[in-house]
Amino acid sequence: MNKHFLYEMIQTASPSGKEFELQKKIMSYMQDTVDGFETDTTGNVMSILNKDHDFKVLLAGHVDEIGMMITMITSDGLAKVTNVGGIRPALYLGQKVRILTKNGIIGGVVGYNNDLLKNKSLETKDLFIDLGATSKEEALKVIAPGDYVVADTDYLELLNNNLAGRALDNRLGAFIVIEALRRAKELGTRVGVYSATTVGEETTMRGAVWAAKRVKPALALIVDVTFATDYPGTNPEVTGEIKLGGGPVLCHGSIINNHLNDALINIANRLNMPIQFEMAPGRTGTDGDRIHFQNDGVPLALISIPLRYMHSGSEVCHLNDVEQIIELIAHFLAELQPCFNLSPYA
């Protein structure tokens, strides 16, 4: 696993709707490994292995992150914002941010006052960004409505192989699907593999739809993060007991293909790899919710990385879980045969 490229991915801002700089880096990183790429006008990148094989597997990990977008500039030079995806406004108070402009990155701070600190129903529209400007005219020289904003955090290695970082949701999934392809190639997989770093999951899930329509896969593996329940205030009774370092998380749910889950469990057992489970009887909140309904119906499994403090500027994961999911998917691809029976009646 190439941690250096993972860290580069985390450092590269990629809010939903502005994922293209990171996608270009992924293509550069993968160009010596794959048979080619497919892209589309919504921004997806699909790294392809064994492109001439009729049996196609779609790996999907979304590359976008939550953030904000500037809506207007006040007369005294403060920027007002709206949310891009499911941000938690209170976590931004007093925090440094990066404003992504057409001319580069401008720094700012999300201001606060006593009224904001006491506001228990704080909304994104209540926030303002101070970039040091003294007037609307001065601010408009460097920023503009429509500019994206992300938290000014990157990554930090913690004890026991844990990692903190911005947008681990879902840089980790995007990283895993490309690394799993690289590892599967080493293991000699022969089926067609389409590792899609999808766009827009945090806002519209548009990337998932376009990727599935274009590839028309026989099956899909979705890689995303899920809520760890191993810290105070969590509720394992709802979705299951999930801990960092406890291994890949498979999903039990109505859109999940049980044969795929069984195959993944069998491979994990042979690799002496621990497996955890989450429950999602309805929607999973991932690209899988849209991919499943494309074409004639796409059989899929969801493999998740346990994550603490989701949708904050410092989410926390365990790198062992990341490495194990890469191995699990790679071995699945290496063993997969086109005759694999996906029927629930088999």
Disulfide bonds with the S-S distance in Angstrom:
none
